[in-house]
């Protein structure tokens, strides 16, 4: 926040507590304390030394905002879209129009998505030169062979100018599935890649004849998906998580 004092309603709106009209309702309903005193007017001034409390929790402004979302299937990784619901639509209660997703997950892909207003950090995380690791849980049709795993791990031609960079496989397991057409095998594994090509994992598994049936991102760099978040839920990153990302990129 700037050194000069700002209106209480503007402060609360910028902190993600709602629109200007919504935060005015918060104030009128007696849920806001300013320096230990019940705030009564939206135009009351907040300075750097002020303490603002809403519903018993102190509210502060940070230079940048960081949120972890467990992206559900069916929404697109964009700030706006004329046809589909976006990941930003899921966090409209924050009213941070400047938030944007760091990278993209396919519409049918679930899992970790970082949203922030820190463009410089997003650029570093997405820079091809950084080779930031991303780990996914993959369900693939059929039984992954040792030869298949070696292709994934050593890099492979998926139709681009360059082969994929080496990937890592872990926790491979096999499951017999029952369906209308009878029983079939499914391979489940964790795959870590250090690129972000278009539909990369789906194309890699299509190349070895094991189509992806389910895909979920578990981590990006040092940031891991909070297992307590259900699809569509989000939370603010902890200071420890933010510092971990900054240290990872240092």
C-alpha positions in Angstrom: 0.0 0.0 0.0 1.2 3.6 -0.7 2.3 5.7 2.2 -0.7 8.0 1.9 -3.9 7.0 3.6 -6.7 5.4 1.5 -10.4 5.0 2.0 -11.4 1.9 4.0 -13.7 0.6 1.3 -10.9 0.9 -1.3 -8.5 -0.9 1.0 -10.8 -3.8 1.7 -11.7 -4.2 -2.0 -8.0 -4.2 -3.0 -7.4 -6.9 -0.3 -9.9 -9.1 -2.0 -12.8 -8.8 0.4 -15.3 -7.9 -2.3 -16.4 -5.2 -4.6 -16.7 -1.6 -3.3 -20.4 -2.1 -2.8 -19.9 -5.4 -1.0 -17.3 -4.1 1.4 -19.5 -1.2 2.2 -22.1 -3.8 3.3 -19.4 -5.4 5.5 -18.7 -2.1 7.2 -22.4 -1.3 7.7 -23.0 -4.7 9.2 -20.5 -4.0 11.9 -17.9 -6.6 10.9 -15.0 -4.3 10.4 -12.6 -2.9 13.1 -10.2 -0.1 12.3 -7.5 0.3 14.9 -9.6 -1.6 17.5 -12.7 0.6 16.9 -15.8 -0.4 15.1 -15.7 1.1 11.6 -18.9 2.9 10.6 -18.1 4.7 7.4 -16.5 3.6 4.1 -14.6 6.8 3.8 -12.6 6.3 7.0 -8.9 6.4 6.3 -6.4 3.6 6.5 -2.7 4.3 6.7 0.4 2.1 6.8 0.2 1.8 10.6 -3.5 1.0 10.7 -4.8 -2.4 11.8 -7.9 -3.6 9.9 -9.8 -6.6 11.2 -12.7 -8.3 9.4 -14.7 -11.0 11.2 -11.8 -11.4 13.7 -9.1 -11.8 11.1 -6.5 -9.1 10.3 -6.5 -8.0 6.7 -3.3 -6.8 5.1 -2.2 -5.8 1.6 0.7 -7.6 0.0 2.7 -6.4 -2.9 1.6 -9.5 -4.9 -1.1 -12.1 -4.6 -0.5 -15.8 -4.9 -3.3 -18.4 -4.9 -3.2 -22.2 -5.4 -6.2 -23.7 -7.2 -7.1 -27.3 -7.6 -8.4 -26.9 -11.1 -11.4 -29.1 -11.9 -12.1 -30.5 -15.3 -14.4 -28.5 -17.5 -13.0 -25.1 -17.0 -10.4 -23.3 -19.1 -7.1 -21.8 -18.0 -7.8 -18.2 -19.0 -8.9 -14.9 -17.5 -11.9 -14.7 -19.7 -13.5 -16.8 -22.4 -16.7 -16.2 -24.5 -17.8 -19.8 -24.4 -16.4 -21.6 -21.3 -16.1 -21.0 -17.6 -12.6 -19.9 -16.7 -10.3 -20.6 -13.7 -10.6 -16.9 -12.8 -14.4 -17.3 -12.6 -13.9 -19.8 -9.8 -12.2 -17.1 -7.6 -14.5 -14.2 -8.4 -15.1 -13.8 -4.7 -11.6 -12.3 -4.5 -12.4 -9.6 -7.0 -8.8 -9.5 -8.1 -9.2 -8.8 -11.8 -5.5 -8.6 -12.2 -5.0 -12.3 -11.2 -4.1 -14.6 -14.0 -3.1 -18.3 -14.3 0.6 -19.2 -14.6 0.5 -21.4 -17.6 -2.3 -23.5 -18.9 -3.9 -26.9 -18.1 -6.1 -28.4 -20.8 -9.9 -28.1 -20.2 -10.2 -31.7 -19.2 -7.0 -31.7 -17.0 -7.2 -31.3 -13.2 -4.8 -30.2 -10.5 -2.4 -27.6 -9.4 -2.7 -24.1 -11.0 -1.0 -21.1 -9.6 -2.8 -17.7 -10.0 -1.0 -14.5 -9.3 -0.6 -10.9 -10.3 3.2 -11.1 -10.3 4.1 -11.1 -14.0 7.8 -11.3 -13.5 7.6 -14.5 -11.4 5.1 -16.0 -13.9 7.5 -15.3 -16.8 10.4 -17.1 -14.9 8.2 -20.1 -14.1 7.1 -20.4 -17.8 10.4 -19.6 -19.4 11.6 -22.5 -21.6 15.2 -21.7 -20.5 14.3 -22.5 -16.9 13.2 -26.1 -17.5 10.9 -25.9 -14.5 9.7 -29.3 -13.5 6.1 -30.3 -13.5 4.8 -33.6 -12.1 1.5 -35.1 -13.3 -0.6 -38.1 -12.3 -1.4 -40.0 -15.5 -3.9 -42.7 -16.1 -3.2 -44.3 -19.5 -5.0 -47.0 -21.5 -3.2 -50.3 -21.7 -0.1 -51.6 -19.9 3.0 -49.5 -20.1 6.0 -51.6 -21.0 9.7 -51.1 -20.0 10.3 -50.0 -23.6 7.5 -47.4 -23.4 8.9 -46.0 -20.1 12.4 -45.7 -21.7 11.0 -43.7 -24.6 9.3 -41.4 -22.2 12.4 -41.1 -20.0 14.9 -40.6 -22.9 13.0 -38.1 -25.0 10.9 -38.9 -28.0 9.7 -37.5 -31.3 6.1 -36.2 -31.1 6.1 -34.3 -34.3 7.9 -31.1 -33.2 11.2 -29.7 -34.5 13.0 -31.2 -31.5 12.4 -34.4 -29.5 11.0 -34.0 -26.0 13.4 -33.5 -23.1 14.0 -36.5 -20.9 11.1 -37.1 -18.5 11.0 -39.1 -15.2 8.5 -41.8 -14.4 7.6 -43.0 -10.9 5.1 -45.0 -8.9 4.0 -47.1 -11.9 1.1 -49.4 -11.2 -1.3 -51.5 -13.3 -5.1 -51.9 -12.8 -7.6 -54.2 -14.4 -10.7 -52.2 -15.4 -14.2 -53.4 -16.2 -16.4 -51.7 -18.7 -19.1 -52.3 -21.3 -16.7 -53.9 -23.6 -15.2 -56.2 -21.0 -12.0 -56.0 -19.0 -9.0 -53.9 -19.9 -5.7 -52.7 -18.4 -4.9 -49.3 -17.2 -1.5 -47.9 -16.2 -1.2 -45.3 -13.5 2.0 -43.4 -12.9 3.6 -40.0 -12.1 5.4 -38.3 -14.9 7.7 -35.3 -14.5 8.5 -33.1 -17.5 10.5 -29.9 -17.8 8.8 -28.4 -20.8 5.3 -27.1 -21.5 4.5 -28.0 -25.1 1.0 -28.0 -26.4 -0.8 -31.2 -25.2 2.6 -32.6 -24.6 1.8 -35.5 -22.2 -1.2 -36.6 -24.3 0.9 -36.6 -27.4 3.7 -38.5 -25.7 1.4 -41.3 -24.6 -0.5 -41.3 -28.0 2.9 -41.9 -29.6 3.4 -45.1 -27.7 -0.2 -46.2 -28.2 -1.3 -45.7 -24.6 -3.9 -42.9 -24.8 -4.3 -40.7 -21.7 -7.6 -41.3 -19.8 -7.0 -38.9 -16.9 -4.5 -36.2 -16.2 -3.8 -34.2 -13.0 -0.9 -31.9 -12.2 0.6 -32.5 -8.8 3.4 -30.0 -8.6 5.2 -27.2 -10.4 8.7 -26.4 -9.4 8.8 -26.5 -5.6 5.0 -25.9 -5.2 2.9 -29.0 -4.5 -0.8 -29.3 -4.7 -2.5 -29.2 -1.3 -4.2 -32.6 -1.0 -6.9 -31.1 1.2 -8.2 -28.9 -1.7 -11.1 -30.5 -3.6 -11.5 -29.7 -7.3 -12.5 -26.1 -7.6 -11.2 -25.1 -4.2 -8.3 -22.6 -3.7 -6.3 -21.0 -1.0 -3.7 -18.3 -0.6 -0.1 -19.5 -0.7 1.7 -19.5 2.7 4.8 -17.4 3.1 6.9 -20.5 3.2 5.5 -21.6 -0.1 6.1 -18.2 -1.7 9.7 -18.2 -0.4 10.2 -21.7 -1.7 9.2 -20.7 -5.2 11.5 -17.6 -5.0 14.4 -19.8 -3.8 13.7 -22.4 -6.6 14.0 -19.7 -9.2 17.0 -17.9 -7.6 
